[in-house]
Amino acid sequence: MKVKKVISLILAASMVAAAAGCAKVKKITSADFVGACDKMGAEEFDYDDMNEVEESDLEDGIYCVLDSDDIEDLYSDYESSTSSSGMSMYGISAPDVDSIIEADDIDNATIFAKMDQNVDDINDPEDLADLDVNAVIGIQMTLTDTNMAADILEGMADNLDEYDIDVEDLGSDEYYVGKNEGYLKVHVSVEDFLAAFAESETYGYIEDMDVDLDAAFDLTGDICVATYINGENLVIVIGASVNNTVEYLDEFCGYLGIPSPSKLDSNTMVAQALCDTIDNTIGSMLAAFSSYATTSYDY
């Protein structure tokens, strides 16, 4: 997939994500965000050159500053990618991005990514024990209106309801809406996610198809997603690690001057909700495959 397509999916999918901050949300401008990218050693790429980004560039870190025309282009890419992906036929719907932030709500944005990973070395389930990932993605948006915080956070809450995640069940350090500011943040450990997945219908179907995923259940790591808003400034940080720590996420949050969501306790409720969503989407598809694989026919 083209890098521009990947970025458009990241930008849009992040609108349903959770967020970071503290009781008083820090204002992070575009200049503040770019400064943090520079401190991470990231190289700036022009939007028109994003298809030239190599894996080695991501290892060093990259960022791209987008104007309003670029953002319109990315939203169009996202819409065309999701409409042509065929996911809906399996009951997998794309995030309802326009219900939260439309393209013309964003004056400018900056996207940052840095990651080390060896996914290409994983050729079968037994290799999962050697998987190693340390990744961070950050997005800063300067909105056209300084009074959108409550509407955006309520829109995120509505989308999370579709995944059976009720923000009222989150702690005060995970969800907060104040006067023109707020945050929503989530941390799920890989171990908690796998524990929930082991009890899922989807995993049962995979077992029926004699796929050995034993090595996966020894994986460790973290999944962290955080969004916070102060006035017209919105920042999203996403960190992921497998058999590693979220070092890049913690470092980047430090440069931004915000607490890393990795410091939160792992939310087992969210882990279970994610697995329930998998059961309701991918699981229904695997049920048919499992039935076919385990059924013998007499001729």
Secondary structure, DSSP 8 states (H G I E B T S, - for coil): --HHHHHHHHHHHGGGS-----SS-----HHHHHHHHHHTT-EE--GGGGGG--HHHHHH-EEEEE-HHHHHHHHHHHHHHHHSS-GGGGT-----GGGT--GGGEEEEEEEEEEEE-GGG--SGGGGGG--EEEEEEEEEEES-TT-HHHHHHHHHHHHHTTT--GGGS-TTTEEEETTEEEEEEEEEHHHHHHHHHTSHHHHHHHHTT---GGGGG--EEEEEEEEEETTEEEEEEEEEESS--HHHHHHHHHHTS--GGGS---HHHHHHHHHHHHHTHHHHHHHHHHHHH-----
